[in-house]
Amino acid sequence: MVSLDVTDYDPETGALIVRGKGNKERNAYIDDGAAEAMGEWLKVRGVEPGPLFCPITQLGAITVRRMSDQAVYAILQSRAKQRKYDPSPPMTSAGPASRTSWMPGSTSRSFSSSSATQM
């Protein structure tokens, strides 16, 4: 998430270029609700080149710079605590639930990915 750039997102298709191990690229698609939220974020953030997600000061100013993974983790932990939400995945008889299946509002179709040709 912290390595995504504005140019990695295609608002027409909802595709994000996600890079994994060995810099391998895949396309991940966000659903309509997430695409709407992303559109609203980009109206506020602007479309200038750089990181897709940037920090916002307590006064509401956006600084176009990359966030650390620890900063994102701290934000998610804070939001979970505010909502009295336990972010640990529930255990099932087969072991821990999948990473996305336990998230609030998630469905099996809310996030999908497919292999993309490496550039």
C-alpha positions in Angstrom: 0.0 0.0 0.0 2.7 2.5 0.9 4.6 1.8 -2.4 1.6 2.6 -4.6 1.9 5.7 -6.8 -0.9 7.8 -8.4 0.2 6.4 -11.7 -0.5 2.9 -10.5 -4.2 3.5 -10.3 -6.5 3.5 -13.4 -9.8 5.2 -12.4 -11.5 4.0 -15.6 -11.1 0.3 -14.7 -10.5 0.5 -11.0 -7.2 -1.3 -11.5 -4.1 -0.9 -9.3 -0.7 -2.1 -10.3 0.6 -4.0 -7.3 4.3 -5.0 -7.1 5.3 -8.1 -5.2 8.4 -10.1 -4.7 11.0 -9.7 -7.4 9.2 -6.5 -8.5 6.6 -8.8 -10.2 3.5 -6.8 -11.2 -0.2 -7.8 -10.9 -3.4 -6.0 -11.5 -5.7 -5.7 -8.5 -9.2 -4.3 -8.9 -11.2 -2.3 -6.4 -15.0 -2.4 -6.3 -17.4 0.4 -7.0 -17.5 1.7 -3.4 -13.8 1.7 -3.1 -13.4 3.3 -6.5 -15.8 6.1 -5.4 -13.8 6.6 -2.2 -10.6 6.7 -4.3 -12.1 9.3 -6.6 -12.9 11.5 -3.6 -9.4 11.0 -2.2 -7.8 12.0 -5.5 -10.0 15.2 -5.6 -8.5 16.1 -2.2 -5.0 14.8 -2.7 -4.6 16.0 -6.3 -3.2 14.0 -9.2 0.3 15.3 -9.1 2.9 12.5 -9.4 4.0 10.7 -6.3 2.7 8.4 -3.6 -1.0 7.5 -3.9 -1.5 7.7 -0.1 0.0 10.6 1.8 -0.1 11.8 5.4 -2.7 14.4 6.5 -1.7 16.8 9.3 -4.1 17.4 12.3 -4.9 20.7 10.6 -6.0 18.8 7.4 -3.0 19.7 5.2 -1.8 17.0 2.9 1.9 16.4 2.5 2.8 14.7 -0.8 5.3 12.2 0.5 5.4 8.5 1.1 4.1 7.1 4.3 5.9 4.3 6.2 4.3 0.9 6.6 4.5 1.5 10.4 2.5 4.8 10.0 -0.2 3.0 8.1 -0.3 0.3 10.7 -0.6 2.8 13.5 -3.5 4.6 11.7 -5.3 1.3 11.2 -4.8 0.3 14.9 -6.1 3.7 16.0 -9.2 3.5 13.8 -9.9 -0.1 15.0 -9.6 1.0 18.6 -12.0 4.0 18.0 -14.5 1.6 16.6 -13.9 -1.1 19.3 -13.0 -3.5 16.6 -10.6 -6.5 17.1 -8.4 -6.5 14.0 -7.1 -10.0 14.6 -8.6 -12.6 12.2 -10.9 -15.1 13.7 -9.8 -18.7 14.0 -11.7 -21.3 12.0 -11.5 -25.0 12.3 -9.1 -24.9 9.4 -6.9 -22.2 11.0 -6.9 -18.4 10.6 -9.5 -16.9 8.2 -8.2 -15.4 5.0 -6.8 -11.9 5.2 -9.8 -10.2 3.6 -12.7 -12.4 4.5 -12.8 -11.1 8.1 -12.6 -7.4 7.3 -15.8 -5.3 7.9 -17.8 -5.0 4.7 -15.7 -7.4 2.8 -17.2 -9.9 0.4 -15.5 -12.5 -1.8 -15.8 -10.1 -4.7 -14.6 -6.9 -3.0 -11.0 -7.5 -4.0 -9.7 -9.6 -6.9 -6.4 -9.8 -8.7 -5.1 -11.3 -11.8 -1.6 -11.8 -13.2 -0.3 -9.0 -15.4 2.4 -9.1 -17.9 5.6 -7.9 -16.4 6.8 -4.6 -18.0 
